Amino acid sequence: MVFPPAELAEPDGLLAVGGDLSVPRLQLAYKSGIFPWYSDDTPILWYAPHERFVLYPDELRISKSMQKILKQNVFTVSNDRAFAEVIDACSQVPRQGQDGTWITDDMKAAYINLHRQGMAHSVEVWHDNELVGGAYGVEVGSVFCGESMFNKISNASKVALISLCQSKKYKLIDCQVHTEHLESMGARMISREEYMGLLSES
C-alpha cells in the first residue's frame, strides 16, 4: 500500500485515484501530507496540494468583538464528546459553489473508524445543552488536519477553532481550504515542503 510521491501531484493537487478508506490507508495518507476529497459520483480522489492553507496557533488573531463573546461564556466547549454528530452536521452544511457534500456516507464511516482508533478528533460547541457548532479532523503528531466545521449559531465554529489553537496540543492547524474568515483569523499559505517538514517533526 503506497502513494506516489506528493511532488508528482497535478497543479490542482490531485495525486491518485482509487483505493479505499481503510484505517491503515488513511493513516498513511495523512502522515504523507495527502487527504481524500471526492463525491458520490466519482472514485476516491487523493490530494497533495502544492501549497497548504494553515494556521499557526501562536499567530491566531481574535477580533475585539470575538473577545467579548468569549468573555460572556455563552458557549461551552467539549472534545470528542459527539464526534458522529459533528461529522453529520458538517455534511449538511451548504458550501458555496458546491452541489451536495463531499462528506459521503463512506467518508463518515471511515472517519468514525479513525476516531475509534484515536486518530480523528472533534471539538463540540454547545449553547444551552444544544450542539450549535464544531469541527473535526485528523491528528498527526502535533499537527491537526482540519477536515470540516459547522455552526448553527453565529461564531460557534470560530469558538471551536479558537479552542483548538488554545489547547496547546498542536503546533499547526491545517485548514486545507482557503476562506477569508480563516485568513482574517491569521491563517496563511505555506509551501508543501514546509508543511511536510512540520509533519516529519511530529
Buried (B, 14 or more C-beta within 10 A) or exposed (E): EEBEEBEEBEEEBBBBEEBEBEBEBBBBBBBBBBBBBBBEEEEBBBBBBBBBBBBBBEEBEBEEEBEEBBEEEBBEBBBBBBBBEBBBBBBEBEEEEEEEBBBBEBBBEBBBBBBEEEBBBBBBBBBEEEBBBBBBBBBBBBBBBBBBBBBBBEBBBBBBBBBBBEEEEBBBBBBBEEBEEBBEBBBBBBEBEBBBEBBEEE
